[in-house]
């Protein structure tokens, strides 16, 4: 179990393909610490071990904050809530996917051109139901358990996606609003090859909103950024990459074609209302997806041996 420091009072851990983060409040601001995102299914023991290494045996977070509800960010959540009965904060547009009311739109395995895209059809899109624990984030007042951090609504990857920003030292936790690796490439994800990139193409369902979100985050001028996929980026490397992405988002990040390109999925407070029709070749995709799944399984097993 290895974790890394993002900034003062902020730590992260990569669990196979995705990052989770822990934030300790400054003394006098509020008590305790919070967990940001919950990783993949089966990651609970690693998350608990990280927490106890940082904050002591028997510790538990004051709250869990979700950047969004995709399965690689909520997979361990049901198990964690059995161990830590704490509030879980999410944007109100994300609540349908966390209260059993709506499934996410399906992934688009044809965009991105990488193994992670081809494998994306295997990810769960059905909702969780954590109604007893989930709390709606107040964007004006923020999160009581994390009072010094600003909540920024950054839709596009999902309707209720949020990022967290600490103005004092301009630290940004961006979730999947953008990434610091090419999330479509298994090789890039597994080796954490650094590159400021757009949100994962295969699960982004509103590219117009995604572009606005990246530009909103670039305007904050963060000096440190930690994302759901990829390593921490800082200073000039971050600012140059993020500004380039913001200025040229449509040519850098948006696929040339795809299910959600040109007309995104439509959602409201009750969940998904419209999903564009699938335009791929099902038989060919099935064969490619099967091969990708086998290769992906082998890569993840290898990663588990290296990182476990």
C-alpha positions as MATLAB code, in Angstrom:
seq = 'XXXXXXXXXXXXXXXXXXXXXXXXXXXXXXXXXXXXXXXXXXXXXXXXXXXXXXXXXXXXXXXXXXXXXXXXXXXXXXXXXXXXXXXXXXXXXXXXXXXXXXXXXXXXXXXXXXXXXXXXXXXXXXXXXXXXXXXXXXXXXXXXXXXXXXXXXXXXXXXXXXXXXXXXXXXXXXXXXXXXXXXXXXXXXXXXXXXXXXXXXXXXXXXXXXXXXXXXXXXXXXXXXXXXXXXXXXXXXXXXXXXXXXXXXXXXXXXXXXXXXXXXXXXXXXXXXXXXXXXXXXXXXXXXXXXXXXXXXXXXXXXXXXXX';
ca = [
       0.000    0.000    0.000;
       1.599    3.206   -1.226;
       0.253    6.718   -1.038;
       1.658   10.057   -2.140;
       1.430   13.646   -0.964;
      -0.424   16.061   -3.217;
      -0.037   19.201   -1.087;
       0.062   20.080    2.591;
      -2.748   18.127    4.208;
      -3.692   16.315    0.991;
      -2.722   12.762    0.081;
      -3.618   10.426   -2.755;
      -3.362    6.766   -3.641;
      -3.674    5.088   -6.990;
      -5.588    1.839   -6.896;
      -4.932    0.053  -10.188;
      -6.460    2.536  -12.661;
      -7.870    5.358  -10.545;
      -6.923    7.703   -7.690;
      -8.566    8.389   -4.337;
      -7.689   11.341   -2.090;
      -7.768   12.251    1.583;
      -7.870   15.848    2.821;
      -7.148   16.868    6.419;
      -8.654   20.140    7.585;
      -6.284   22.735    8.958;
      -6.328   23.103   12.721;
      -9.043   25.556   13.695;
     -10.934   25.236   10.384;
     -12.807   22.042   11.189;
     -12.165   18.676   12.752;
     -10.986   15.575   11.003;
     -10.488   14.633    7.400;
     -12.534   13.651    4.343;
     -12.212   10.996    1.646;
     -12.627   12.119   -1.971;
     -13.940    9.311   -4.195;
     -13.980    5.614   -3.391;
     -12.110    3.823   -6.149;
     -13.026    0.520   -7.757;
     -14.895   -2.406   -6.256;
     -12.625   -4.321   -3.894;
     -10.549   -1.275   -2.932;
     -12.060   -0.733    0.530;
      -9.302   -2.500    2.463;
      -6.603   -0.428    0.735;
      -8.479    2.801    1.448;
      -8.965    1.911    5.104;
      -5.294    0.938    5.427;
      -4.222    4.275    3.943;
      -6.495    6.164    6.343;
      -5.126    4.335    9.372;
      -1.536    4.878    8.232;
      -2.192    8.617    7.963;
      -4.581    9.275   10.846;
      -4.257    6.328   13.234;
      -6.039    3.022   13.963;
      -9.805    3.176   14.063;
      -9.993    6.533   12.297;
     -12.908    7.400   10.055;
     -13.598   10.367    7.778;
     -15.963   13.156    8.724;
     -17.491   12.655    5.267;
     -16.950   11.155    1.829;
     -17.116   13.501   -1.162;
     -17.796   12.201   -4.667;
     -16.555   14.048   -7.712;
     -19.086   11.878   -9.569;
     -20.720    8.483   -9.371;
     -19.016    6.425  -12.076;
     -18.115    2.896  -10.940;
     -14.366    3.513  -10.827;
     -15.018    6.317   -8.320;
     -17.726    4.605   -6.231;
     -16.903    0.906   -6.514;
     -15.781    0.484   -2.896;
     -18.421    2.837   -1.495;
     -21.005    0.242   -0.328;
     -18.329   -1.681    1.551;
     -16.806    1.478    3.034;
     -20.189    2.629    4.312;
     -20.566   -0.629    6.226;
     -17.294    0.221    7.979;
     -17.697    4.016    8.118;
     -21.308    5.172    8.508;
     -20.706    8.769    7.378;
     -22.414   11.275    5.068;
     -21.608   11.108    1.362;
     -21.743   14.427   -0.511;
     -22.601   14.779   -4.198;
     -24.018   17.433   -6.515;
     -27.826   17.338   -6.878;
     -27.524   16.430  -10.579;
     -25.588   13.313   -9.542;
     -28.148   12.119   -6.983;
     -30.301   10.039   -9.404;
     -27.308    7.757  -10.000;
     -26.695    7.368   -6.256;
     -30.286    6.797   -5.129;
     -31.336    4.053   -7.522;
     -33.383    6.274   -9.830;
     -31.390    6.331  -13.069;
     -28.631    4.510  -14.889;
     -25.838    6.428  -16.573;
     -25.746    6.556  -20.371;
     -23.760    3.628  -21.784;
     -20.082    4.034  -22.571;
     -18.943    4.649  -26.134;
     -16.164    2.115  -26.779;
     -15.453    3.495  -30.272;
     -13.956    6.813  -29.138;
     -10.398    7.392  -28.000;
      -8.707    4.607  -29.902;
      -7.197    2.925  -26.828;
      -7.671   -0.289  -24.901;
      -9.394    1.475  -21.996;
     -12.004    2.780  -24.440;
     -12.529   -0.650  -25.969;
     -12.943   -2.143  -22.491;
     -15.345    0.554  -21.310;
     -18.489   -1.400  -22.136;
     -17.818   -3.680  -19.145;
     -18.188   -0.849  -16.572;
     -21.365   -0.715  -14.517;
     -23.838    1.978  -15.541;
     -26.647    0.947  -13.203;
     -27.124    3.251  -10.205;
     -26.063    2.690   -6.638;
     -28.588    3.233   -3.886;
     -26.942    4.934   -0.925;
     -29.981    7.086   -0.126;
     -29.473    6.776    3.626;
     -26.024    8.364    3.493;
     -26.065   10.674    0.505;
     -26.319   14.451    1.010;
     -26.752   17.169   -1.600;
     -23.865   19.640   -1.848;
     -24.802   23.263   -1.263;
     -22.743   25.070   -3.897;
     -23.106   28.393   -2.085;
     -22.179   27.279    1.430;
     -19.922   24.406    0.406;
     -19.349   21.256    2.435;
     -19.477   21.735    6.241;
     -16.867   19.030    6.822;
     -14.467   20.758    4.390;
     -15.112   24.476    4.958;
     -12.008   25.986    3.335;
     -12.426   24.233    0.007;
     -14.541   25.617   -2.822;
     -16.871   23.281   -4.692;
     -16.862   23.890   -8.455;
     -19.595   22.357  -10.618;
     -17.798   20.899  -13.642;
     -20.354   18.977  -15.725;
     -19.721   17.247  -19.018;
     -18.180   13.958  -17.993;
     -21.332   13.507  -15.906;
     -24.146   16.010  -15.224;
     -23.269   16.458  -11.563;
     -19.488   16.233  -11.733;
     -17.702   18.514   -9.246;
     -14.119   19.571   -8.581;
     -12.605   20.848   -5.326;
     -10.384   23.920   -5.102;
      -8.358   25.238   -2.151;
      -7.721   28.955   -2.819;
      -5.021   29.344   -0.154;
      -2.445   27.384   -2.153;
      -4.476   26.905   -5.383;
      -4.686   23.125   -5.094;
      -7.248   21.518   -7.400;
      -8.797   18.069   -7.195;
     -10.374   17.784  -10.619;
     -11.879   14.295  -10.664;
     -12.398   13.432  -14.328;
     -13.140   16.978  -15.544;
      -9.697   16.600  -17.079;
      -6.969   14.042  -16.538;
      -3.187   14.088  -16.308;
      -2.729   11.028  -18.483;
      -4.363    9.713  -21.632;
      -7.213    7.854  -19.961;
      -8.125    5.956  -23.132;
      -4.722    4.253  -23.283;
      -4.115    1.310  -20.949;
      -0.357    1.799  -21.266;
      -0.575    5.481  -20.300;
      -2.922    4.774  -17.384;
      -0.887    1.872  -16.021;
       2.447    3.698  -16.313;
       0.989    7.073  -15.274;
       2.502    8.767  -18.298;
       1.927   12.466  -17.633;
      -0.041   14.555  -20.094;
      -2.832   17.041  -19.481;
      -5.770   15.538  -21.361;
      -9.510   15.943  -21.570;
     -12.007   13.843  -19.619;
     -12.092   10.117  -20.457;
     -13.675   10.060  -23.911;
     -15.547    6.780  -23.542;
     -17.710    8.009  -20.635;
     -18.069   11.726  -21.437;
     -21.604   12.401  -22.632;
     -21.755   16.209  -23.042;
     -18.734   17.691  -24.806;
     -20.007   21.278  -24.850;
     -20.374   21.256  -21.048;
     -17.008   19.484  -20.684;
     -15.250   22.263  -22.611;
     -16.828   24.957  -20.429;
     -15.766   23.062  -17.304;
     -12.128   22.807  -18.364;
     -12.049   26.526  -19.125;
     -13.612   27.273  -15.745;
     -10.875   25.267  -14.003;
      -8.086   26.813  -16.089;
      -9.334   30.271  -15.046;
      -8.654   29.331  -11.408;
      -4.933   29.086  -12.308;
      -4.172   26.122  -10.042;
      -0.542   25.510   -9.123;
      -1.225   21.894   -8.114;
      -3.704   19.519   -9.757;
      -4.660   15.981   -8.798;
      -7.049   14.109  -11.077;
      -8.924   10.837  -11.088;
      -6.498    9.309  -13.582;
      -2.820   10.209  -13.785;
      -0.135   11.678  -11.555;
      -0.071   14.984   -9.721;
       1.027   17.936  -11.864;
       2.454   21.229  -10.621;
       3.736   24.628  -11.652;
       4.632   25.470  -15.241;
       4.035   21.925  -16.475;
       0.457   22.114  -15.216;
      -0.304   25.675  -16.312;
       1.073   25.151  -19.818;
      -0.796   21.894  -20.316;
      -4.078   23.082  -18.825;
      -4.071   26.374  -20.737;
      -3.365   24.536  -23.978;
      -6.233   22.146  -23.286;
      -8.604   25.013  -22.446;
      -7.670   27.017  -25.539;
      -7.801   24.087  -27.959;
     -10.272   21.764  -26.249;
     -12.365   21.055  -29.337;
      -9.359   19.916  -31.378;
      -7.425   18.211  -28.558;
     -10.091   16.541  -26.444;
     -13.290   16.091  -28.443;
     -13.402   12.955  -30.617;
     -13.915   13.477  -34.347;
     -16.964   11.234  -34.178;
     -18.832    9.216  -31.592;
     -22.170    8.562  -29.978;
     -22.125   11.745  -27.883;
     -20.315   14.020  -30.344;
     -22.576   16.640  -31.881;
     -25.502   15.783  -29.629;
     -24.856   14.843  -26.033;
     -27.018   12.870  -23.656;
     -29.672   14.936  -21.897;
     -30.258   14.688  -18.143;
     -32.115   16.532  -15.408;
     -32.583   16.201  -11.642;
     -34.376   12.876  -12.173;
     -31.677   11.314  -14.316;
     -31.150   10.579  -17.992;
     -33.835   11.868  -20.365;
     -32.269   11.233  -23.795;
     -29.456    9.043  -25.110;
     -28.289    9.433  -28.735;
     -28.647    6.252  -30.795;
     -25.680    3.947  -31.118;
     -24.002    4.230  -34.518;
     -21.247    1.590  -34.250;
     -20.963   -1.849  -35.846;
     -22.144   -4.230  -33.152;
     -20.644   -7.478  -34.474;
     -17.218   -5.958  -35.052;
     -17.324   -4.185  -31.728;
     -18.277   -7.365  -29.907;
     -15.232   -9.167  -31.258;
     -12.915   -6.264  -30.505;
     -14.414   -5.815  -27.046;
     -13.923   -9.474  -26.193;
     -10.259   -9.334  -27.197;
      -9.814   -6.048  -25.331;
     -11.372   -7.484  -22.192;
      -9.001  -10.456  -22.150;
      -5.955   -8.247  -22.727;
      -7.211   -5.715  -20.207;
      -7.694   -8.416  -17.592;
      -4.105   -9.531  -18.054;
      -2.847   -5.941  -17.766;
      -4.844   -5.302  -14.600;
      -3.547   -8.543  -13.064;
      -0.022   -7.428  -13.842;
      -0.708   -4.020  -12.320;
      -2.141   -5.643   -9.220;
       1.087   -7.563   -8.691;
       3.171   -4.417   -9.150;
       1.037   -2.057   -7.045;
      -0.602   -4.435   -4.570;
];
